[in-house]
């Protein structure tokens, strides 16, 4: 599914680390906040 979305796949090969930090900082901070509250990392929900 990931490979079939051409623009997203192309962006991952050319994006810098700062772009990922900017785009996903809300998601990452939410995961870290949940983990710190004892809710675990919830990574199983991201595998879909």
C-alpha positions in Angstrom: 0.0 0.0 0.0 2.8 2.4 0.9 4.7 1.6 -2.4 1.6 2.1 -4.5 1.3 5.7 -3.4 3.9 7.1 -5.8 4.2 10.7 -4.4 4.6 9.5 -0.8 7.2 6.9 -1.7 9.1 9.5 -3.8 9.0 12.0 -1.0 10.5 9.6 1.5 13.5 9.1 -0.7 14.1 12.8 -1.1 12.9 14.3 2.2 15.3 15.6 4.8 15.1 14.7 8.4 13.8 18.1 9.2 10.8 17.6 6.9 9.8 14.4 8.7 10.2 16.2 12.1 8.0 19.0 10.9 5.3 16.8 9.4 5.2 14.1 12.1 6.1 16.0 15.3 2.4 16.1 16.5 2.2 12.3 16.0 5.5 11.6 17.6 4.9 13.9 20.5 1.5 12.2 21.1 3.1 8.8 21.1 5.8 10.0 23.5 3.2 11.6 25.8 1.1 8.4 25.9 4.2 6.4 26.7 5.2 8.7 29.5 1.7 8.4 30.9 2.0 4.6 31.0 -0.2 3.9 28.0 2.5 2.2 26.1 3.7 3.1 22.6 0.5 2.0 20.7 2.6 1.0 17.7 0.1 -1.8 16.8 -2.4 0.9 15.7 0.1 2.4 13.3 0.6 -0.9 11.4 -2.7 -0.6 9.4 
